[in-house]
Amino acid sequence: MTLHIPFDNSYAALPPAFYARQTPTPVQAPRLIAFNADLARLLGIEPGDTGELAQVFAGNRLPAGAEPLSQLYSGHQFGQYNPQLGDGRAVLLGETVGTDGIRRDIQLKGSGRTPYSRMGDGRAWLGPVLREYVISEAMHALGIPTTRALAAVETGEPVIRERPLPGAVLTRVARSHLRVGTFQIFAARGQTDTLEQLTAYAIARHYPDADGPMGLLTAVRDAQSRLIAQWMGAGFIHGVMNTDNCTISGETIDYGPCAFLDSYHPGRVYSSIDHMGRYAYGRQPEIAVWNIAQLATALIRQMPDTETAVEQATAIVHAMPGLIHDAWLSIFRAKIGLASAEDGDETLITDLLNRMAENQADFTNTFRALADGTPRDQFTDPAAFDGWAGDWQARLAREPDPQDLMRRTNPVFIPRNHRIEQMIDAAIAGDYTPFERLNTVLARPFTPQPEADDLTRPPLPDEVVPATFCGT
């Protein structure tokens, strides 16, 4: 069977100001590592044989209908504005409208230099490709909006970082790759007509009911508010919440220095480049608000009545902390088995989190154990849990089926940092068994799988991953 991708491209029809036409750079010896058949069916893709898949998803052969390009954008990186970024190692092949009626991008990541590569080589090495494949698919299984992984391919070529490493290409799927930074670059350049075109395109593609720039701002704010609350509920730390990694669609994008909490602490940072803790776990809500404020600043540039636009945008952004808080409270109520809302619930949740932080309790295992385990065993001082449990049990007595709710809300399995690193080390040595096992187990994160109980174990002292790194 010949590979068929039913392309239906819209971004490529926009003016050249939005992108650079760019074909992927071929590689020497592509070999298919993984192909996501379930996602392919959703996209309406009819797969070819393994060799053809490797050629296409390495960038060696363009499928019919592809219109490859690299997108232009800018962004605030750790609070500092960079006036031009863009896809420095990614090529958008095109879009499909899936069997569910949703339009999605298909992008090659690590496919060679582009006009936006600056000093980079445009390539990716195997570790970050496998990390993003596993974690993005795990996030999807957790029900968190995310880009997804369609394929991973070895290139047969080394990539030079601190040392030579095996090269790879990831095929990433997203509802779009529009970012806050996509708007920022045209606003900063004073290209009002282009900014208006982009706004109209984003509304038509993502939020057709939105009324103009402020309607778009409201819709993105709401989507990002829900997303951040879901990150917090899963113990996920993005690690690099720059505005070029804040999507208009409300999907999680860029799995570079990301990580999931082991022992809980709100100040936890894993990113090797986040020296000041800007993107620590507990700061993610406020940074999301900051990012949406930057979107507001960009969108205002096209409004004829600036004073009114500023007032409207300010009100929209100022409402965001409350939206995140409400979504967070709803998620954490469910995590402790509460389907209804009562005064005092937030105090109960916060008290538990404080005790967890003081007693190095594992985030995922503690919440799961509330339903079907012994949560006190997660605490260095089990009496700390006992001191909380009485009020909790009294509150649970007013709930119809708290155990079922907690089992549906709290996963058994997450992509733990040390398991990801072990998987990458094995793959570098040519063993993809851990990669395949993680994908299989993490596809059912809420289901007990006794044969995989070892994947629930927190890291031993010599397995702790103190820092995660960007994939560049």
C-alpha positions as CSV (number, residue, x, y, z in Angstrom):
1,M,0.0,0.0,0.0
2,T,1.3,3.5,-0.9
3,L,1.2,6.1,1.8
4,H,-1.6,8.6,1.3
5,I,-2.0,11.7,3.4
6,P,-5.2,13.7,2.6
7,F,-3.7,17.1,2.8
8,D,-6.1,20.1,2.9
9,N,-3.7,23.0,3.5
10,S,-4.8,26.5,4.7
11,Y,-1.8,28.1,6.3
12,A,0.2,27.7,3.1
13,A,-2.5,29.8,1.4
14,L,-1.7,32.8,3.6
15,P,0.8,35.4,2.3
16,P,4.5,34.8,2.4
17,A,4.9,37.1,5.4
18,F,3.8,34.2,7.7
19,Y,6.4,31.6,6.7
20,A,9.3,30.6,4.5
21,R,8.9,27.8,1.9
22,Q,11.3,25.1,3.0
23,T,11.8,21.5,2.1
24,P,13.2,19.1,4.6
25,T,16.9,18.1,4.3
26,P,17.3,14.4,3.4
27,V,19.1,12.1,5.7
28,Q,21.4,9.2,5.0
29,A,19.8,6.1,6.3
30,P,16.3,6.6,7.7
31,R,14.8,3.8,9.9
32,L,11.3,3.8,11.4
33,I,11.3,3.7,15.2
34,A,7.6,4.1,15.8
35,F,4.4,4.9,13.9
36,N,1.2,5.8,15.6
37,A,-1.4,3.9,13.7
38,D,-4.3,5.0,15.9
39,L,-3.5,8.7,15.3
40,A,-2.9,8.0,11.6
41,R,-6.4,6.6,11.3
42,L,-7.8,9.7,13.0
43,L,-5.9,11.9,10.5
44,G,-7.3,9.8,7.6
45,I,-3.8,8.6,6.6
46,E,-3.5,5.4,4.7
47,P,0.0,4.1,5.7
48,G,2.5,2.5,3.3
49,D,5.1,0.0,4.2
50,T,7.8,0.6,6.8
51,G,10.4,1.7,4.3
52,E,8.1,4.3,2.8
53,L,7.1,5.6,6.2
54,A,10.7,6.0,7.1
55,Q,11.4,7.9,3.9
56,V,8.5,10.3,4.3
57,F,8.7,10.9,8.0
58,A,12.5,11.5,7.8
59,G,11.9,14.2,5.2
60,N,13.5,12.3,2.3
61,R,10.3,12.1,0.2
62,L,7.5,14.5,0.1
63,P,4.1,13.0,-0.1
64,A,1.6,14.2,-2.7
65,G,-0.2,17.4,-1.6
66,A,2.5,18.5,0.9
67,E,3.3,22.2,0.8
68,P,6.3,22.3,3.2
69,L,7.1,25.6,5.1
70,S,8.6,26.9,8.3
71,Q,6.6,29.3,10.3
72,L,7.7,32.7,11.5
73,Y,7.2,33.9,15.1
74,S,9.0,35.7,17.9
75,G,8.5,35.5,21.6
76,H,9.5,36.3,25.2
77,Q,12.1,33.8,26.4
78,F,12.4,33.8,30.2
79,G,10.8,37.3,30.1
80,Q,13.1,38.8,27.5
81,Y,11.8,39.6,24.1
82,N,13.5,37.9,21.1
83,P,12.4,39.8,18.0
84,Q,12.6,36.8,15.6
85,L,12.5,33.1,16.3
86,G,10.6,30.9,13.9
87,D,10.8,27.2,13.1
88,G,14.6,26.7,13.3
89,R,14.4,22.9,12.9
90,A,10.9,22.2,11.9
91,V,8.9,21.9,8.6
92,L,5.2,21.9,8.4
93,L,4.3,19.4,5.7
94,G,0.6,20.5,5.6
95,E,-2.8,19.9,7.3
96,T,-5.5,17.3,7.3
97,V,-9.1,17.4,8.4
98,G,-9.5,14.2,10.5
99,T,-12.3,11.7,10.7
100,D,-13.5,13.7,13.7
101,G,-13.8,16.9,11.6
102,I,-10.8,18.6,13.3
103,R,-8.1,20.3,11.2
104,R,-4.5,19.4,12.3
105,D,-1.0,20.3,11.3
106,I,1.6,17.6,10.4
107,Q,5.1,18.8,11.2
108,L,8.6,17.3,10.9
109,K,10.8,18.3,13.9
110,G,14.5,17.9,13.4
111,S,14.3,17.9,9.6
112,G,17.2,20.3,8.9
113,R,18.1,24.0,8.7
114,T,15.6,26.7,7.8
115,P,15.9,30.4,7.4
116,Y,15.1,30.7,11.1
117,S,17.8,28.3,12.3
118,R,20.3,31.1,13.3
119,M,23.4,29.2,14.4
120,G,21.6,25.9,14.9
121,D,22.0,22.8,12.7
122,G,18.2,22.2,12.4
123,R,18.5,18.7,13.7
124,A,17.3,16.7,16.7
125,W,19.0,13.9,18.5
126,L,17.3,10.7,19.5
127,G,16.8,11.4,23.2
128,P,14.5,14.5,22.8
129,V,12.5,12.8,20.0
130,L,11.8,9.8,22.1
131,R,11.0,12.0,25.2
132,E,8.5,14.0,23.2
133,Y,6.9,10.9,21.7
134,V,6.4,9.2,25.0
135,I,5.3,12.2,27.1
136,S,3.0,13.8,24.5
137,E,1.2,10.5,24.0
138,A,1.0,10.0,27.8
139,M,-0.5,13.5,28.2
140,H,-3.1,12.6,25.6
141,A,-4.0,9.5,27.5
142,L,-4.3,11.6,30.6
143,G,-6.9,13.7,28.9
144,I,-4.7,16.9,28.7
145,P,-4.7,18.9,25.5
146,T,-1.5,18.3,23.7
147,T,0.4,18.0,20.5
148,R,0.8,14.4,19.5
149,A,3.4,12.1,18.0
150,L,2.7,10.4,14.7
151,A,6.1,8.9,13.9
152,A,9.7,8.8,15.0
153,V,12.6,8.0,12.6
154,E,16.3,7.4,13.1
155,T,18.3,9.4,10.5
156,G,21.4,7.2,10.4
157,E,23.5,10.4,10.9
158,P,25.2,11.7,14.1
159,V,24.1,15.0,15.7
160,I,26.9,16.9,17.5
161,R,26.0,18.3,20.9
162,E,28.4,17.9,23.8
163,R,29.3,14.6,21.9
164,P,28.1,12.8,18.8
165,L,24.6,11.4,19.3
166,P,22.3,9.5,17.0
167,G,20.0,11.8,15.0
168,A,16.2,11.4,14.7
169,V,13.1,13.2,13.4
170,L,9.8,13.4,15.1
171,T,6.5,13.9,13.3
172,R,4.4,16.2,15.5
173,V,0.6,16.7,15.1
174,A,-1.1,19.8,16.4
175,R,-4.5,21.6,16.0
176,S,-2.2,24.3,14.8
177,H,1.3,25.7,15.6
178,L,0.0,29.2,16.1
179,R,1.5,30.7,19.2
180,V,1.4,33.9,21.2
181,G,4.7,34.7,19.6
182,T,3.1,34.4,16.1
183,F,1.1,37.5,17.0
184,Q,3.9,39.3,18.8
185,I,6.2,39.4,15.8
186,F,3.7,41.3,13.5
187,A,2.6,43.6,16.3
188,A,6.2,44.5,17.1
189,R,6.9,45.2,13.5
190,G,3.8,47.4,13.2
191,Q,2.4,45.1,10.4
192,T,-1.2,45.8,11.2
193,D,-2.6,44.3,8.0
194,T,-0.8,41.1,8.6
195,L,-1.8,41.0,12.2
196,E,-5.4,41.4,11.2
197,Q,-5.1,38.6,8.7
198,L,-3.6,36.3,11.4
199,T,-6.3,37.2,13.8
200,A,-9.0,36.4,11.3
201,Y,-7.3,33.1,10.4
202,A,-7.0,32.1,14.1
203,I,-10.6,32.8,14.8
204,A,-11.8,30.9,11.7
205,R,-9.6,27.9,12.5
206,H,-10.0,27.6,16.3
207,Y,-12.8,29.8,17.7
208,P,-15.3,30.6,14.9
209,D,-17.8,32.0,17.5
210,A,-15.2,34.6,18.8
211,D,-16.1,38.2,18.0
212,G,-13.0,40.0,16.8
213,P,-9.6,40.4,18.5
214,M,-11.0,40.6,22.1
215,G,-13.2,37.6,21.4
216,L,-10.1,35.7,20.4
217,L,-8.2,36.9,23.5
218,T,-11.1,35.6,25.7
219,A,-11.2,32.2,24.0
220,V,-7.4,31.7,24.2
221,R,-7.5,32.8,27.9
222,D,-10.2,30.3,28.7
223,A,-8.4,27.4,26.9
224,Q,-5.0,28.2,28.6
225,S,-6.7,28.5,32.0
226,R,-8.1,25.0,31.6
227,L,-4.8,23.7,30.4
228,I,-2.7,25.1,33.2
229,A,-5.1,23.7,35.8
230,Q,-4.8,20.3,34.2
231,W,-1.0,20.5,34.3
232,M,-1.2,21.3,38.0
233,G,-3.5,18.4,38.6
234,A,-1.1,15.9,36.9
235,G,2.0,17.3,38.6
236,F,3.4,18.4,35.3
237,I,6.1,21.0,35.0
238,H,6.5,22.5,31.5
239,G,9.8,24.0,32.2
240,V,10.0,26.5,29.4
241,M,6.8,28.5,29.3
242,N,8.0,31.1,26.8
243,T,5.4,32.9,24.8
244,D,6.5,31.0,21.7
245,N,5.5,27.8,23.5
246,C,2.0,29.2,24.4
247,T,-0.4,27.9,21.8
248,I,-3.5,29.7,20.6
249,S,-5.3,26.3,20.5
250,G,-4.7,25.7,24.2
251,E,-2.6,22.6,23.6
252,T,0.6,21.7,25.4
253,I,3.6,22.1,23.1
254,D,7.3,21.6,23.3
255,Y,8.4,18.8,25.6
256,G,12.0,19.9,26.1
257,P,12.9,20.4,29.8
258,C,9.6,19.2,31.1
259,A,9.1,16.7,33.9
260,F,6.5,15.3,36.3
261,L,6.8,15.7,40.0
262,D,8.1,12.9,42.1
263,S,8.0,14.2,45.6
264,Y,5.7,17.2,45.8
265,H,7.0,20.7,46.3
266,P,5.5,23.9,44.7
267,G,8.9,25.3,44.1
268,R,10.2,22.3,42.2
269,V,12.2,23.1,39.0
270,Y,13.7,20.6,36.7
271,S,14.7,22.7,33.7
272,S,18.5,23.1,33.5
273,I,18.1,26.6,32.1
274,D,15.6,27.9,34.6
275,H,18.1,29.3,37.1
276,M,15.7,31.7,38.8
277,G,12.7,29.3,39.1
278,R,10.6,31.4,36.8
279,Y,8.8,28.3,35.5
280,A,8.6,26.3,38.7
281,Y,5.6,24.0,39.2
282,G,3.8,26.5,41.5
283,R,4.4,29.5,39.4
284,Q,2.9,28.1,36.2
285,P,-0.5,29.8,36.7
286,E,1.0,33.3,37.1
287,I,3.2,32.8,34.1
288,A,0.3,31.7,32.0
289,V,-1.4,35.0,32.9
290,W,1.7,36.9,32.0
291,N,1.8,35.1,28.6
292,I,-1.8,36.0,27.8
293,A,-1.1,39.6,28.8
294,Q,1.5,39.6,26.0
295,L,-1.1,38.3,23.6
296,A,-3.4,41.1,24.6
297,T,-0.7,43.6,24.0
298,A,-0.2,42.3,20.5
299,L,-3.9,42.1,19.6
300,I,-4.5,45.6,20.8
301,R,-2.2,46.9,18.0
302,Q,-4.9,46.3,15.4
303,M,-7.7,48.0,17.4
304,P,-8.8,51.5,16.2
305,D,-9.8,52.7,19.6
306,T,-6.7,51.9,21.7
307,E,-8.1,53.3,25.0
308,T,-11.2,51.1,24.8
309,A,-9.2,48.1,23.7
310,V,-6.8,48.4,26.6
311,E,-9.7,48.5,29.0
312,Q,-11.3,45.5,27.5
313,A,-8.1,43.5,27.3
314,T,-7.2,44.4,30.9
315,A,-10.5,43.1,32.1
316,I,-10.1,39.9,30.1
317,V,-6.6,39.2,31.5
318,H,-7.4,40.2,35.1
319,A,-10.2,37.6,35.1
320,M,-7.7,34.8,34.3
321,P,-6.3,34.0,37.8
322,G,-9.8,33.4,39.0
323,L,-10.5,31.1,36.1
324,I,-7.4,29.1,36.7
325,H,-8.1,28.9,40.4
326,D,-11.7,27.7,39.8
327,A,-10.5,25.0,37.4
328,W,-7.7,24.0,39.7
329,L,-10.1,23.7,42.6
330,S,-12.5,21.6,40.6
331,I,-9.7,19.2,39.6
332,F,-8.2,18.9,43.1
333,R,-11.7,18.4,44.6
334,A,-12.0,15.3,42.3
335,K,-8.5,14.2,43.2
336,I,-9.5,13.8,46.8
337,G,-12.9,12.3,45.9
338,L,-15.2,15.3,46.1
339,A,-17.9,15.6,43.4
340,S,-19.7,18.4,45.1
341,A,-18.5,21.8,46.3
342,E,-18.5,23.0,49.9
343,D,-16.9,25.8,51.8
344,G,-13.7,24.5,53.4
345,D,-12.8,22.3,50.4
346,E,-9.9,24.5,49.3
347,T,-8.5,24.6,52.9
348,L,-8.7,20.8,53.0
349,I,-6.8,20.5,49.7
350,T,-4.2,23.0,50.6
351,D,-3.6,21.4,54.0
352,L,-2.9,18.1,52.3
353,L,-0.5,19.6,49.8
354,N,1.4,21.4,52.6
355,R,1.8,18.2,54.5
356,M,2.9,16.4,51.3
357,A,5.6,19.1,50.7
358,E,6.8,18.9,54.3
359,N,7.0,15.1,54.2
360,Q,8.4,14.4,50.7
361,A,5.3,12.6,49.6
362,D,5.2,11.4,46.0
363,F,2.6,13.4,44.2
364,T,1.1,10.8,41.9
365,N,1.3,7.8,44.3
366,T,-0.2,9.8,47.2
367,F,-3.3,10.8,45.3
368,R,-3.8,7.4,43.8
369,A,-3.4,5.8,47.2
370,L,-6.2,7.9,48.6
371,A,-8.5,5.6,46.6
372,D,-6.9,2.2,46.8
373,G,-3.8,2.2,48.8
374,T,-2.1,3.3,52.0
375,P,-1.4,7.1,51.5
376,R,0.2,7.4,54.9
377,D,3.1,5.3,53.7
378,Q,4.0,8.1,51.3
379,F,4.9,10.4,54.1
380,T,8.2,10.5,55.9
381,D,6.1,11.0,59.0
382,P,2.8,9.1,58.6
383,A,1.3,11.0,61.5
384,A,1.2,14.0,59.2
385,F,-1.3,12.2,57.0
386,D,-3.2,11.0,60.0
387,G,-3.6,14.5,61.2
388,W,-5.4,15.4,57.9
389,A,-7.3,12.2,57.3
390,G,-10.0,12.8,60.0
391,D,-11.4,15.9,58.3
392,W,-11.1,14.3,54.9
393,Q,-13.1,11.2,55.9
394,A,-15.8,13.3,57.5
395,R,-16.1,15.3,54.2
396,L,-16.1,12.1,52.1
397,A,-19.1,10.8,54.1
398,R,-21.2,13.3,52.2
399,E,-20.1,12.0,48.7
400,P,-21.8,9.1,46.8
401,D,-18.8,7.3,45.3
402,P,-15.6,9.0,46.1
403,Q,-13.3,6.0,45.4
404,D,-14.6,5.7,41.8
405,L,-14.1,9.4,41.3
406,M,-10.5,9.3,42.6
407,R,-9.6,6.2,40.5
408,R,-10.9,8.0,37.4
409,T,-9.0,11.2,38.3
410,N,-5.7,10.1,39.7
411,P,-3.5,8.1,37.4
412,V,-1.5,5.0,38.4
413,F,1.1,5.7,35.8
414,I,2.9,8.8,34.6
415,P,6.1,9.1,32.5
416,R,8.5,9.4,35.4
417,N,11.7,11.3,34.8
418,H,14.1,8.5,35.7
419,R,12.2,6.0,33.5
420,I,12.4,8.4,30.6
421,E,16.1,8.7,31.0
422,Q,16.6,5.0,31.3
423,M,14.5,4.6,28.1
424,I,16.7,7.0,26.3
425,D,19.9,5.4,27.4
426,A,18.6,2.0,26.3
427,A,17.6,3.4,22.9
428,I,21.1,4.9,22.4
429,A,22.5,1.4,22.9
430,G,20.0,0.1,20.3
431,D,17.4,-1.3,22.7
432,Y,13.9,0.1,22.1
433,T,12.1,-2.3,24.4
434,P,11.7,0.3,27.3
435,F,10.4,2.8,24.8
436,E,7.8,0.4,23.5
437,R,6.9,-0.7,27.0
438,L,6.4,2.9,28.2
439,N,4.1,3.7,25.3
440,T,2.0,0.6,26.0
441,V,1.6,1.1,29.7
442,L,1.1,4.9,29.6
443,A,-1.7,4.5,27.0
444,R,-3.8,3.3,30.0
445,P,-2.7,5.5,32.8
446,F,-5.7,5.0,35.1
447,T,-5.8,1.2,34.8
448,P,-3.9,-0.9,37.2
449,Q,-1.4,-3.1,35.3
450,P,0.3,-5.4,37.9
451,E,3.0,-6.5,35.4
452,A,4.1,-2.8,35.2
453,D,4.0,-2.0,38.9
454,D,7.7,-1.2,38.8
455,L,6.9,1.9,36.7
456,T,5.0,3.4,39.6
457,R,8.1,3.4,41.9
458,P,9.7,6.8,42.6
459,P,13.4,7.0,41.8
460,L,16.0,5.5,44.1
461,P,18.6,8.0,45.2
462,D,20.9,7.1,42.4
463,E,18.1,7.4,39.8
464,V,17.0,10.9,40.7
465,V,16.9,13.2,37.6
466,P,17.9,16.6,39.0
467,A,17.6,18.5,35.7
468,T,16.1,18.1,32.3
469,F,17.3,19.8,29.1
470,C,16.1,21.4,26.0
471,G,16.1,19.3,22.9
472,T,18.1,21.7,20.8
